[in-house]
């Protein structure tokens, strides 16, 4: 699971929640949907399967080798299983700074989202819309129905607790997520839109100083 050691690393909180959900297998439907891929930081397989599928050679043209490896395993009718890894494996994703974090998520996000089941993607969009609603509700109530301010603030806090509970499943993040989650969602949305632009309009992304065509 991702571990945040420096404050800026908490910017990845919504990304990790949505990536976990977008894998299709960590939802109420369990394994009814085909897995969207595999988790790059830790992939385990037996040698025979790796050789039979072509391994990383089969994924050399992909900017996301974890998803490409998963695809070739599925094509060979080999099982692909994902686990959260809580209490088993810890990692840091972008320890070199905010620039690396932005580059990394820009490189991966739009491409990975294409593998998410449409129903799961719709629910993710609804979840983000919920953040917008509970964030604006106290402001609207203040100018229209002041008596509802306390109710709307309560809804905001409850949604924050919900986000933090998801965050704890997806990694180790600061408890301030409970209050600041709209800012993290805003950051996620900005990077996602930028990733869409880089992937589908510019057809190139940057990673560790190298321009990669997509």
N, C-alpha and C positions, 0 to 999 in steps of 0.2 A: 504494500500500500504506500502511496505517496506520503512523505513526511515533510512538513514545512519547518525549516530551521530559521529562515529570515522572513521578515514581514511581507516582502513583495511576493514571496512564494504562495501566499494565501490568495493571490489573484487567480490561481488555478482552481479554486474550489468549485465553481460552477462547471468548469470544463470537465473535471473529474466526475462530478455527479452525473452529468449528461452523457459522458462517454460510457460510464458504467451502465446507465439505462439504455443507451443506444446500441449496446451489444446484443440486445433482443432477448437475452436469456435471464436477466435479473429483473423480471417483471412478474405480474400476477399470473401470466400465462406460462411461466416456467420454460420448459423446453419445446413448447409447441411451435415456436418460431425458430428458423434456422439462425445459428449464431452469425453475427455480422463480421466476425474476425477472431483474432487472438491478441493477447496483451503482449506488446513488444518487450517490455522490461524483463519479463521472465517467461520463456517458452521452453517447455520440456517435451522431448519426444524420443522414441527409441531410434537407434542408428539405422535399422533396416527400413523404417518408414521414411526417414530423412533422405536416404539414398534413393529409395524407390520413387519419391516425388521430385527429385532434382534439387531439393534443399534450397539454399539461398541463390543458387544459380538460376532457378526457376523464377526467383523474385527480383533479379538484378535490375529490371527495368522499372520497378515500382518504387515510389517514394515512401511507401509504407510496407516494409518487408513483412511485418507481422500479419497484415491482412492478406498479402499475396501468398504467404506460406499457408495460411488457413485455407485459402481458395484451392490451392493445389492438393491439399490433404482431402478436402471435401470432394474434389474432382476424382480422386483415387478411391473414394468411398472409405476413407479413414476417419475415425471419430475425432472431433475437435471439442474439447470441454474447457470452459472458463471457470475460474474460481476467483473470489474477491481477494483472498490472501491475507485477510485480517489475522494478526497474531502469528503469521507464518513468515511473511517476507515484507521488508520495508525498503524504501528507495527514495532518492531525491531525483526530481525530474529535470529542473532547470536551475542548477545551483550557480550558474555563471552570471546571472543578472536578469533584469527585466527584458533586455533586448533578446536574449536567448529564449526566454519564455514566450515572447510575442512571436518570434520566428518559428518556434516549435509548434505552437498551436495554429498559426497561420498555415504552416506546411501540411498539417494533418487534418484539420477540422472539416473543411468542405469535402475532402475526399472520403473521409470516414463516414460522414453523414449519409452518403449515397447508399451505404450498406444497411442502414437502419430501416426496419420494417415501417411502412407507411403509417400503420396504426400507432406504433410506438412514437414515431416522429410527431404525429398529431397530438398525442398526450404530452409530449415534451413542450410543444408550442403552447398548449393550454396551461401548462405549469408556469411558463414564463409570463403568459398573459395574466395569470393569477398574481404574480409578483407586481405587475404594473397596477392592477386593480387595488390591492391592499396598500400600495405605496401612495396612490393618489386619493384614496378614500378619506383619510383624515383631513386633507386639505380641502376637499370638496365639502365635507361635513362642516368644517369650520365656517365656511361662507354661506352654507345653505341650511343645515340642520345641526346647530351647535350641540344639541343633546346627544347626537350620534357620534360625537368626537371620541368619547371614551370607548364606545363599541368598536369603532374603526381602528383605534389605536390598539385595542385588545386583539383584533384580527391581525393587525400588522405584526404584533409580537408573537402570536401563535404561529403565523406563517414562518417567522424567523426561527422559532424553535423547530418547526418541521424541516426547514432548510438545514439547520445545524445537525439534526439527527441523520439526514441523508449525507451530510458532509462527513460525519463520523464513520459512516459505512464506506465512504469513498477514500478516506485518508485521514491525516492528522492536520487539522486546521484550527485557527484561533477562534475562541468563543465569541469574539466580536462579530462573527458572521451573523449572529442572531439579530443584530441591529443594523449592520451595514450591508446586508445581502442585496438590496437593490443596486448598490454601486457595483458589486461583483457581477450581477446579472447584466448591467449596462456594459461593463467591460467585456463580458463574454459576447454580447450581441455585436459590439463594435468589431471585435476580432473575427467573429463568424462572418460578418458582412465583408470584411476585408479579405478573408480567406476565399469567399465566393468570387470576389473580384479577381484575385490573383489566379485562381484555378480556372475560372470559366471565361474571363475576359482577357487578362494578360497572359494566361497560360504559362506562368512561371512563378516559382517561389524561391526564396533565399534561405539557405541553411548553412551556417558556419562559413559565411563568406562566399559560398558558391551559389550560382544561379542554376536552378533545376527546372527544366521544362516539364510541364504536366499536360 
